[in-house]
Amino acid sequence: MRIISSAVPRWLGVLGVCALLVGVSWSADDKQESDISKRIGASAKVLDEIMAVPDKAIPDKVMKDAKCIVVIPSMVKIAVGFGGNHGKGVATCRTEHGWSAPAPVTITGGSWGLQLGGQAVDLVMVVMNQSGMDHLLSSKFKLGAEASAAAGPVGRDAGADTDIKMRAEVLTYSRARGLFAGVDLSGAALTQDKDETHLLYGKFVPFGDILSGKVEPTASSEPFLAAVKKYSAQSHESSQNENRITTSERAAK
C-alpha cells in the first residue's frame, strides 16, 4: 500500500505537467492563428486607407488590370546588421470565379529599407500580367531578377509614366508615416509562408492551389477579399464610364 500511495503523487505530478504543456501548446496555436487573422484584417485596412484618397491612391487603370495583389501590413522590421528587411502578408489572384483565397507570404532582402528610413511600413505589390502571375505562383521569386518590377504610379488618374510602368510585371508601393508612393523593391524575395499557410488552412496547401482558386477562403479572409473586390470592381466601373464618355464625345463630333 505504501508503494502504491507513494507512486500516486508522482503520477499526478506527471499528468499535471503534461496538461500544462498541452495547454501552453494550444495557447500558442491560438495566438498564432489570431496573429494571422489580424494580419489579414490589417491588409484590408491598408487597401481601404490607401484607396480612400483618390489623388494619392493606386490608379484605377492599375487596379483594373491587376492579376494579383500582395499586401504586407505594417510588419516590416529593419534589423541593421542582420540582413535586415523582413515582412509578412497575404496575396490573392484573379480566377475564373473571382479573387482567390489569400495565401500567406513573406518578403525578405533588398535595399528598400534604406529608401524608407528604416521604419515599419506597409507594402503593396500589384502583379500586372500573366508572366508576373506565373512567377508568383511558383511560390518563390526575386523582384527585379525573375520578375521585372517598377515603382508604381500614384493617383487615380495618373497618366504620364503610367503606360511605361504598366509594362513591368510587378508594380510596387509603400506607405510610411501616412505618405504613399511607389518604391523600388528590386532584390527583395517573395516566398510562400508555409508555417502560416498550415495554421490558416489546418494543413499545408501549395501556393499555386490557393492562388488558382482551388481552396475555399476562411471566414477571417472576408474583409481582405471584400476590399480587393471593391477596388478592382470600382476601377472597372470607372473605366467603363470613361469609355462611354469617349464614345459619346466621338458621336457628337
Secondary structure, 3 states (H helix, E strand, C coil): CHHHHHHHHHHHHHHHHHHHHHHHHHHHHHHHHHHHHHHHHHHHHHHHHHHCCHHHCCCHHHHHHCCEEEEECCCCEEECCCCEEEEEEEEEEEECCEECCCEEEEEEECCHHHHCCCCCCEEEEEECCHHHHHHHHCCEEEECCCECEEECCCCCCCCCCHHHHCCCCEEEEEEECCEEEECCCCCEEEEECHHHHHHHHCCCCCHHHHHCCCCCCCHHHHHHHHHHHHHHHHHHHHHHHHHHHHHHHHHHC
